[in-house]
Amino acid sequence: MLNTGLITFRSYREFGFYREAFLADLDRASNAFFGYSITQRWLAIRLDLICISFGTSTAIMAVAFKNVSFVDKQLLIFSLTIVTDVIVMFSISIRMFTELSNIMVASQRIFEYTNLESEDELVKEGDAALKAANWPTRGEIQFDKVTMSYRKGMNPSLIDLSCKCEPGFKVGIVGRTGAGKSTILQVLFRLTDSLSGDILIDGQKIKDVGLHLLRQNVAYIPQSPFVIQGTIRENLDPFAEYTDAQVTEVLREVKLHDHILTKCDNGLFTLISENSTVFSLG
């Protein structure tokens, strides 16, 4: 059984705080579901009342006109049968329509996602030549008057950013929250394209490079470590580009090979996830 976070709660004695937060979220979810159920019952009652009124009126008219000579009794009986079927189908149809309207919101969202602007090409014509030249070889990064906004109409997060990171240098980016530090990485990986300006790596504009080649050749260590659900090998080499011997050599370099041999029954093929206790947060 995993005790992720349980020790921290006990250490700081914050069970009450998170219990209250959980109960508050549970109340909000219950209120929403209760409101949805009430509207369904409200609709069902009123549909039944309409159907009862219509059926009762038809039955009264049939009884009232049963002895009238110009009214065919067979038609009266037939009308009562039809009204019964119509009442059932009318109620079911309205309920199904309302249920369909609620469920179709998910399809509407999917349709909207299909109309989103797609990313640039994953592979471009010049990628083969860049791979043959082992690009990038030096690691020089240059920003030339780069301006970027996350959405149209929003204020730019980067405005005319120009800087140059020399090969082999360690560069620190300092700024307050919201100054655009993470945005620089966004445009470097082209997760969001810049509005103007160019970014060059070893003199090559990254807009002319396929997204696969660009992102495979730029490494990024996030602030919060994470793992994907899969084997240890898949986390280290998700595209299966290296041999087991090369992966093992990397683990030896970072002093994790012995830990995996002793703690993991299946070695590199041990399944891990976010809540796995095989590795610590560090």
C-alpha positions as CSV (number, residue, x, y, z in Angstrom):
1,M,0.0,0.0,0.0
2,L,1.4,3.4,-1.0
3,N,1.5,6.1,1.7
4,T,2.4,9.0,-0.6
5,G,2.0,12.3,1.3
6,L,0.7,10.5,4.4
7,I,3.9,11.1,6.4
8,T,3.9,14.8,5.5
9,F,0.3,15.2,6.8
10,R,1.2,13.5,10.0
11,S,4.3,15.5,10.5
12,Y,2.6,18.9,10.1
13,R,-0.7,17.7,11.7
14,E,-2.7,19.1,8.8
15,F,-5.3,16.3,8.5
16,G,-8.0,18.7,9.6
17,F,-7.2,21.3,6.9
18,Y,-7.2,18.8,4.0
19,R,-10.3,17.0,5.4
20,E,-12.3,20.3,5.4
21,A,-11.0,21.1,1.9
22,F,-12.1,17.7,0.7
23,L,-15.5,18.0,2.3
24,A,-16.0,21.4,0.7
25,D,-15.1,20.0,-2.7
26,L,-17.4,17.1,-2.1
27,D,-20.3,19.4,-1.2
28,R,-19.8,21.4,-4.4
29,A,-19.8,18.3,-6.5
30,S,-22.9,16.9,-4.7
31,N,-24.8,20.2,-5.2
32,A,-24.1,20.2,-8.9
33,F,-25.3,16.6,-9.2
34,F,-28.3,17.3,-7.0
35,G,-29.3,20.2,-9.2
36,Y,-28.9,18.1,-12.3
37,S,-31.1,15.3,-10.8
38,I,-33.8,17.9,-9.7
39,T,-34.1,19.3,-13.2
40,Q,-34.5,15.8,-14.6
41,R,-37.3,15.0,-12.0
42,W,-38.9,18.4,-12.7
43,L,-39.1,17.7,-16.4
44,A,-40.4,14.2,-15.9
45,I,-43.2,15.3,-13.6
46,R,-44.4,18.0,-16.0
47,L,-44.2,15.7,-19.0
48,D,-46.3,13.1,-17.1
49,L,-48.9,15.8,-16.2
50,I,-49.1,16.9,-19.9
51,C,-49.5,13.3,-21.0
52,I,-52.2,12.6,-18.3
53,S,-54.1,15.7,-19.3
54,F,-54.0,14.9,-22.9
55,G,-55.0,11.2,-22.4
56,T,-57.8,12.1,-19.9
57,S,-59.2,14.7,-22.4
58,T,-59.2,12.1,-25.2
59,A,-60.9,9.5,-22.9
60,I,-63.6,12.0,-21.8
61,M,-64.3,12.9,-25.5
62,A,-64.5,9.2,-26.4
63,V,-67.0,8.5,-23.7
64,A,-69.0,11.7,-24.5
65,F,-69.3,10.8,-28.2
66,K,-69.9,7.0,-27.9
67,N,-73.6,7.3,-28.6
68,V,-73.3,9.9,-31.3
69,S,-74.4,8.5,-34.7
70,F,-72.0,10.4,-36.9
71,V,-68.9,9.2,-34.9
72,D,-67.5,5.8,-35.6
73,K,-67.0,3.8,-32.4
74,Q,-64.1,1.9,-34.0
75,L,-62.3,5.2,-34.6
76,L,-62.8,6.2,-30.9
77,I,-61.3,2.9,-29.8
78,F,-58.4,3.4,-32.2
79,S,-57.8,7.0,-31.0
80,L,-57.6,5.8,-27.4
81,T,-55.0,3.2,-28.5
82,I,-53.0,5.8,-30.5
83,V,-53.1,8.3,-27.6
84,T,-51.6,5.7,-25.2
85,D,-48.7,5.1,-27.5
86,V,-48.2,8.8,-28.2
87,I,-48.1,9.6,-24.5
88,V,-45.4,7.0,-23.9
89,M,-43.3,8.0,-26.9
90,F,-43.7,11.7,-26.2
91,S,-42.3,11.4,-22.7
92,I,-39.5,9.1,-23.7
93,S,-38.5,11.4,-26.7
94,I,-38.3,14.5,-24.6
95,R,-36.2,12.8,-21.9
96,M,-33.9,11.3,-24.5
97,F,-33.5,14.7,-26.2
98,T,-32.6,16.5,-22.9
99,E,-30.1,13.7,-22.1
100,L,-28.6,13.9,-25.6
101,S,-28.2,17.7,-25.2
102,N,-26.2,17.2,-22.0
103,I,-24.0,14.4,-23.3
104,M,-23.3,16.1,-26.7
105,V,-21.3,18.8,-24.8
106,A,-18.4,16.4,-24.8
107,S,-18.7,15.9,-28.6
108,Q,-18.9,19.7,-29.0
109,R,-15.6,20.1,-27.1
110,I,-13.9,17.4,-29.3
111,F,-15.1,19.1,-32.4
112,E,-13.7,22.4,-31.2
113,Y,-10.4,20.8,-30.5
114,T,-10.3,19.5,-34.1
115,N,-10.5,23.1,-35.3
116,L,-7.5,24.3,-33.2
117,E,-4.5,25.5,-35.1
118,S,-2.0,22.7,-35.4
119,E,1.7,22.8,-34.8
120,D,4.3,23.2,-37.5
121,E,5.6,20.3,-39.5
122,L,7.2,17.5,-37.5
123,V,9.7,16.8,-40.2
124,K,11.0,19.2,-42.8
125,E,13.1,18.9,-45.9
126,G,16.3,20.2,-44.4
127,D,16.3,17.9,-41.4
128,A,18.3,15.2,-43.2
129,A,21.2,17.5,-43.9
130,L,21.1,18.8,-40.3
131,K,21.2,15.2,-39.0
132,A,24.1,14.4,-41.3
133,A,26.0,17.5,-39.9
134,N,25.2,16.3,-36.3
135,W,23.4,19.6,-35.6
136,P,23.7,21.2,-33.1
137,T,27.5,20.8,-32.5
138,R,28.3,23.8,-30.3
139,G,25.1,24.8,-28.5
140,E,25.1,28.5,-29.3
141,I,21.6,30.0,-28.7
142,Q,20.7,33.4,-29.9
143,F,17.4,35.3,-29.5
144,D,16.9,38.1,-32.0
145,K,14.1,40.5,-31.1
146,V,11.7,37.8,-30.1
147,T,8.1,38.8,-29.2
148,M,5.7,36.1,-28.0
149,S,2.0,36.2,-26.8
150,Y,0.2,33.1,-25.6
151,R,-3.1,34.0,-27.3
152,K,-4.2,36.6,-29.8
153,G,-5.3,39.8,-28.1
154,M,-3.2,39.1,-24.9
155,N,-0.3,41.3,-23.9
156,P,3.0,39.9,-25.1
157,S,4.9,37.8,-22.5
158,L,8.2,38.5,-24.3
159,I,8.9,41.8,-26.0
160,D,11.9,42.3,-28.4
161,L,14.0,39.8,-26.4
162,S,17.6,39.8,-27.7
163,C,20.4,37.8,-26.1
164,K,23.1,35.4,-26.9
165,C,24.2,32.3,-25.0
166,E,27.8,31.3,-25.9
167,P,28.7,27.6,-26.3
168,G,29.7,26.0,-23.1
169,F,28.5,28.9,-20.9
170,K,26.1,28.5,-18.0
171,V,23.5,31.3,-18.2
172,G,21.1,32.2,-15.3
173,I,17.7,33.8,-16.0
174,V,16.5,35.9,-13.0
175,G,13.2,37.6,-12.7
176,R,10.0,37.9,-10.6
177,T,7.0,35.6,-11.0
178,G,5.4,36.2,-14.4
179,A,8.4,38.0,-15.9
180,G,8.7,35.4,-18.7
181,K,11.4,33.0,-17.6
182,S,9.4,29.9,-18.4
183,T,8.1,31.6,-21.6
184,I,11.7,31.5,-22.9
185,L,11.6,27.7,-22.8
186,Q,8.2,27.7,-24.4
187,V,9.5,29.5,-27.5
188,L,12.8,27.6,-27.5
189,F,10.9,24.3,-27.8
190,R,8.3,25.9,-30.0
191,L,5.5,24.9,-27.8
192,T,4.2,28.4,-28.6
193,D,5.5,30.1,-31.6
194,S,6.8,33.7,-31.4
195,L,4.9,36.6,-33.1
196,S,8.1,38.1,-34.5
197,G,11.9,37.7,-34.3
198,D,14.1,34.6,-34.7
199,I,15.7,32.1,-32.5
200,L,19.0,30.5,-33.8
201,I,20.8,27.5,-32.5
202,D,24.3,27.3,-34.0
203,G,23.2,29.8,-36.6
204,Q,20.2,27.8,-37.7
205,K,16.7,29.3,-37.4
206,I,14.6,26.9,-35.4
207,K,11.5,27.8,-37.4
208,D,13.2,26.0,-40.4
209,V,13.8,22.8,-38.3
210,G,11.2,20.1,-37.9
211,L,9.7,19.8,-34.4
212,H,10.9,16.3,-33.9
213,L,14.6,17.1,-34.6
214,L,14.5,20.3,-32.6
215,R,12.9,18.8,-29.5
216,Q,15.1,15.7,-29.6
217,N,18.3,17.9,-29.6
218,V,17.3,20.3,-26.8
219,A,17.4,18.9,-23.2
220,Y,15.3,20.3,-20.4
221,I,15.4,19.4,-16.7
222,P,12.1,20.5,-15.1
223,Q,11.7,22.0,-11.6
224,S,9.5,19.1,-10.5
225,P,10.7,15.6,-11.5
226,F,8.2,13.2,-13.0
227,V,8.1,9.8,-14.6
228,I,5.8,8.3,-17.2
229,Q,3.8,5.2,-16.5
230,G,5.9,2.4,-18.0
231,T,9.2,0.6,-17.5
232,I,12.4,2.2,-16.3
233,R,13.9,1.7,-19.7
234,E,10.9,3.5,-21.4
235,N,11.5,6.5,-19.1
236,L,15.2,6.7,-19.9
237,D,14.8,5.9,-23.7
238,P,11.1,6.5,-24.7
239,F,11.9,6.3,-28.4
240,A,14.0,3.1,-28.1
241,E,17.0,4.7,-29.8
242,Y,19.8,3.2,-27.7
243,T,20.8,-0.3,-26.7
244,D,20.5,-1.9,-23.2
245,A,24.2,-1.6,-22.8
246,Q,24.2,2.2,-23.4
247,V,21.3,2.7,-21.0
248,T,23.1,0.6,-18.4
249,E,26.3,2.7,-18.9
250,V,24.3,5.9,-18.2
251,L,22.8,4.4,-15.0
252,R,26.4,3.5,-13.9
253,E,27.5,7.1,-14.5
254,V,24.7,8.5,-12.3
255,K,25.2,5.8,-9.6
256,L,21.8,4.2,-10.0
257,H,22.7,0.9,-11.6
258,D,23.3,-0.9,-8.3
259,H,20.1,0.6,-6.8
260,I,18.0,-0.8,-9.7
261,L,19.6,-4.2,-9.4
262,T,18.8,-4.5,-5.7
263,K,15.4,-2.8,-5.5
264,C,13.9,-3.8,-8.9
265,D,13.0,-7.4,-9.5
266,N,12.8,-7.0,-13.3
267,G,15.8,-4.6,-13.7
268,L,15.3,-2.1,-16.5
269,F,11.9,-3.6,-17.3
270,T,10.4,-2.8,-13.9
271,L,7.1,-0.9,-14.1
272,I,7.0,2.4,-12.4
273,S,4.6,5.3,-12.1
274,E,4.1,8.7,-10.4
275,N,3.3,7.0,-7.1
276,S,6.1,4.4,-7.3
277,T,8.3,4.0,-4.3
278,V,11.3,2.7,-6.3
279,F,12.8,6.1,-6.6
280,S,12.7,9.1,-4.2
281,L,11.8,12.6,-5.3
282,G,15.5,13.5,-5.6
